[in-house]
Amino acid sequence: MPKKRLRAAAAIAASVVALAGCSNGGGSASTNTEVPTDKPITLTVWSWDGTVKEAVAGFEKLHPNITVNVVNAGSSTDEYTALDNAIQAGSGVPDIAMFEYFSLPLFAIPGKLTDLSEFGAKDLASDYVEAAWGNVTIDGKPYGLPSDYGPAAMFYNQSVLAQAGVTAPPATWDEFYQAAKKVRALGGDHYITNDSADIFVLMSLMWEGGGRPFKVDGTNVTIDFKDPGSSRAVAFWQKLLDEDLVNTKITNWSDDWNRGLNEGTLATQLIGGWFTSTLPERAPNAAGNFRVAPLPQWEAGQTSGAENGGSAMAIPAAAQNKAAAYAFLKYFTHGDGLQSRIDAGAFVPNLSNLNNEKFLSTTNPFFGDQKYNQVLADASKNVATGWQYPPFFGWARTSYEDVSAPLYDSRQGTLAEVLETWKQRSIAYGNEQGFSVR
C-alpha cells in the first residue's frame, strides 16, 4: 500500500475507534439559543473550503462583538482525527467544523455533534434540494447545514467525441457504451474516461439507478451489493473494463490525468459539478471544447441523478459558543453571507440560488459559453433520495482501493468479487468498532 494511503487509512481507523467508544461526545449542558451581545466572542471554524472566509467580514459587521477565525485544520481525515483528539482531550474543540457528507454520521451517531433542531434549523429545509438535506439529517434530526454540493455530471470534450463520430453527448448508458467503442477506435491512449478504483464513479451509477447498497438505522448497518440497481451498475462497468474501454492506469488528480484532459485522450469525466472550478486550470489547451451534460440514464427519458462529493458544516457537541456559532453557520450557508461564497466559486445546494436567473445564465468561454449552471442546477434537483453511507465509510473508501487493486492493476477477479470481499471486510471492521453490521 502506498505510504500516503496507509497514513490515511490509519488516521481514519484511529478516529473511528475513538468515535465508536464514546456516547456523549463531551457534550455540554442545555444550550441558550440567544446570541450574546454583551461580551466579546471568538469563533473558531475548521474548514478546508476557502470560500467560508469570504463571509466573515459581513458577519462581523452585523455582530461587532464576534470575531471569526477560519482555520484549515487539514482536509478530510486529517481534520476528523484532529477533531476527535480535541474532543477526547476536552480542549481545542472548534465552534464549527466541516464534514464530507459521508463522514457526518461518524460523529453524529455517537453524540459528538449538536442537534441543530433547538436552533430552528428544520425551518431551513425547504431551501435545500431534498437529497442534500437528507445528507445532514439522522433519525429526523439535522446535525449540520449543507455547505457545498457535488451533483454527479458528465463533463465531455465535444471535439474529441466529434472526431470519434459521436455527434451528441451520450444520454443513456447504452449510448455511452457505443461512444466508448468509437473513442477507443481512435487508437493510441484514447478512452472515453478513466477509472483507477474510484468507488464514487461506480456508486454514481448505482445511486441514479435505484441501487441502495447501504442501509443504516442508528448503529445497525446492512450492506448488500446485489439489489437490482447495484447489480446492473456493476455488470455494466464490468463490461467496459473487460473490453478495455476505460483507462485504468490513470489516477485522478495526477499529472497523467491533467495531460489526458488537456490533450483530449480522456473524452469525458463522470464527476461532481464542482469540477467546473478546477477543470479549466487542468486542461487549458482544451478551452472551448468542454461542455457539461447530465449523467447518462439507464432508460431514455429518465432524469434520475446522484451525488459525487459535497460537504456540510456542523457544531461539535463540546463547542463553547453554540448560539454564536449557529448564527454564523446559518449566515454563510443560508443567509446574506451565502452570495459572497457563490461569487468565490462555491457550488451550493440552496434552491434560492439554483433557481436564480443570474446564476443559471452564467457562462464561461472555457465551456463554449454554455449555460452550464443550468445543467448542474437540474442535476442537483434530480439527485435521487434515500441513499445512505455507513458511518465508517471513510475507512471503507480506503479499504476499497486496496481490495480492488488486483482487478485494476492486473485484471485479476471481477467487480462483483471485489465488492463481496469489500463487504466482508467492512462487516468485520464495522463490528469491531461497535456497530452492528451484516
Disulfide bonds with the S-S distance in Angstrom:
none
